[in-house]
Amino acid sequence: MIPDPKFLSTAIEAVVRAGDLQIAKFNTGVRVEKKGAIDLVTEVDLEVERMFRAMIAERFPDHDVLAEELGGTMRGARHRWVFDPLDGTTNFAHGVPIFCASLALEIDGKACVAAVYDPNRRELFTAEAGVGSWMNGRRLKVSRNATVLESMLVTGFPYNIHEKADEFLKVFGQVLKHARAIRRLGSAAIDICWVAAGRMDGFWEASLKAWDMRAAALILEEAGGKVTGMAGEEWDPYQGHILATNGLIHEEVLRLL
């Protein structure tokens, strides 16, 4: 079933408006607070999320919203918007231009539409389940690299890295010994979208939230990529970990992990 066109148009409008707000406040000395030792939130995160919640309340008052900063009381609605108002908050707070807004709509628990907007590069990634994915209107296709040695991989570290540094660095080192290169960008949504665009060949990370990856995972799958849990199990966005690749290197990365 092709989703109602107004869902994708709403998703696009929401993330582009979010990106405009992000850029307007970028490098202007916004207020930054701590949610944890190294987990930050800015006034922009909150402003963008309030904008989005008001949009959905006006257009789709019977829909649920799950978003990073203000949570969400789930009423059991068939439609649930999963939103990250600013993915890459630490980058944003430090003046690093790698961040985005990320939004997916679930219908009966399945992601149906997705939009991720990177305002620094003005790149809009979109997808509709069963239809395809695009970047600024250009159809996305994953890379054809077939081995980890040929691959550029990307990963991230969780906010509790200080507690489990040895564990995460062991995995990082194991993959590093076999890959062409590994990058660490600081935005899971951009990471996965770049796999969908063929810029990267694979991404893995633990301790994520659904809003970090829900939209980008659909974009990748619709570009021909593969998404599982880090042990190869069926991916559940609410279990907090992901392996997302071009599909060709998936089993090899699983063995390394």
N, C-alpha and C positions, 0 to 999 in steps of 0.2 A: 504494500500500500504506500503510495507516494504521499508524504505529509502535506497538509494544507500549506499553500505558498505563503500565507501570512505568518507562519511560524518562522520560516527562514528569513523573511524580510524583517521581522522583529529582531531576530538574533543578530542580523547584520547591523541594523540601526543601533542596537544596544552596544555592541562592541566598538563600533566606530565612534559613537558618542563618548564611550568610556575612554577611548584612545585620545580623543580631542581634549578631554579633561586632564588626562595624564600629561600630555605634552604642554598644556597651558601652565601646569604647576611644576613641571620638571625643572630642577636646578633653581628653584625660587625660594628655598629655605622653608619647605613645609614642615609642619610639626611631625615628629617621629616618636612613637612610644614603643615600649617593649611588651610583647606577649609572653616572652620567655627569655632565657639568657642571650640568645642570638636571633630570636624570632621577632621581627619588627612589624609594626603597622603604622601607616601614615594617615593623615587626614584625607588624602586622596583616595585611599582604599575605601574609607567610609563614605565619602561624598559620591563616589561612583556607585557603590552598592545601593545607597539610598535612591539615587537616580533610577537605577534599574528596577528596584522594588516598586517604586511609584509607577513606572511604565507598565509592569505586569499587572499591578493592582487595578490599573485603569482599563487595560485591554483584555485581560484574562483573569478576572477576579476569582474564578474557581480553580486556578492553577496553584500548585505548591511551588515554593522557591527554596532552594538550598544554596546558600552562599557562604563565603568564607568568614566574613567578619561578624555578621549579625545572626548567623545560624539559620534556623528555620523550624517552625512547628509544622510537622507533616500531618496533613489532614486525610491522607490516603487518597488524594486526587490522582486520576489517571495520568495527568500531565504534571511533570515536575521539571522546572528549570534549574540547572546546576551551573553556578556562576562563580568565577573568580574575578573580582573587580580589578585586581592588579597582580598578575602572576610575575614574580620577579621583584617583589617589594624591596628586598635588600639591595639589589642593583639600583633601583629607583632612588632609594634613600642615599646611596653613595655616589649618585651622578653617573651611573653606568647605563648606557642606552640599550639595554636588553630587557624588555618587559612587554607585557601585553595584557589584553582582556580576553577571557575565555568563557564560552557559553555553550551549553548543550541542552537540548530538550529531550527528556525521556517521556515516552508514552507507554504505559503499562510496563515500566522498568527497562525498556529498550531505548537506546539513543537513536533518535530519528533525524535530527538536524543538529548542526554544529557550526560555530563561527569563532575564529580566533583572529584578533587584529593586533598586529605589531605596528604601532604608530611611528616608530623611528624610521622604519623602512617602508612605511605605508603599504604593508602587505596584508591583505585580507584572505585568510584561509577559510573555506566553507565546505560543507558536505551535507548530502542528504543520503540517508540509508538506502542502499540498493540502486542509487542513481550515479554517484561519483563524488569526487572532491576536486576543488579548484583553488588556485591562488591568483587573485586579481583577474578571474575569468579564464585562466589557463588551466587546462586539465592536468592534474597531478599524477605522476607515476613514480614509484619507488625506483631505487637504483638497481642495477643488475650485477653488482659485485657479489661473488659467490663464496668467498672465503673471508674469515676475520682478518687475515693478513693483508687483504686488499682494502679493508674497510676503515672508515673514519667513524668512530663511535662517540657517543656522548652520554654523560651520566650526571648524577647529582648526589649530594650528601644530605642527610636529614638534619633537623634542628637539634637532635640529641647526639650529634657526631662526637662531641667531647666525651660522652659516656661510653661510646662503642667504637672509638677511632681505630683500634687494632683490627676489629672485625671487618669494618668497611674497607680499610686500606689493604687488607689481605686479598679481598675480592678484586679491588681495583688493580692491584699489582698482578694478579693472576691474568686478568684480561689484558693489561698493558703489555705483558710479555708476548702476546700473540697478535695484537692489532697493529695496523699501520699508525694509528694515532687515536688518542682519546681527548675529548674536550669537555669542559665544565662551564656551561653558559649561565646557569642560575635561573632558568625559567623552563620548567618541565613542559609546558604547553608549546613553547617555541621549539624546544628540543625535538618533540615528537612530530611537530609540523615539518621540521627540517628533514626528518627521516622520510616523511610523505613526499617531500619535494625532491628527494634524491641527493640532498646536500650531505646528509649523514646516512649511515647504513643501519645503525641500531642504537637503541637507548635502553638503559635499565636504571631503576631506582626503587628503593624501599622507603617506607614511612611517608608516603604521599597521601593526599586526600582526594576524594572523587573530583572536586572542582579543579584540581591541578591537571587532570588527565582525561576527563570524560569526553570533552569536545575533540581534543587532538587525537585521541585513539580512534574515534569514528573517521576523522579525516584521513588518518593513516590507513585504516582498513579499506576505505573506499579508493585509496590510491594503489591498492594491491599489496599492502603490507600485512604483517601478522602481529597479533597482540596476544600474549598469555601472561600468566603469573610467572614469577621468577624461577619456579620449579617446573614449568611447563604445563601447569594446570590451566583449566579454563579461566579466563580473566574475569575477576570481579572487581569493579572500580571501588568498591567499598571495603576491600581487604588491604589496600594501601601499598601494593607493590606491582611492578609491571616490567615486562620485557617487550619492547616494541621494535621490530626490525623490518627489513625489506623482504623477509620470508626466506630468502636463500641462505642466510647465515644463521637462522634462528636456532637450529639444533646445535650448531657448533658453539654459539654463545651460551646456550643452556648448559652444555657440558663444562664450560669454563666457570660459570657461576656456581 
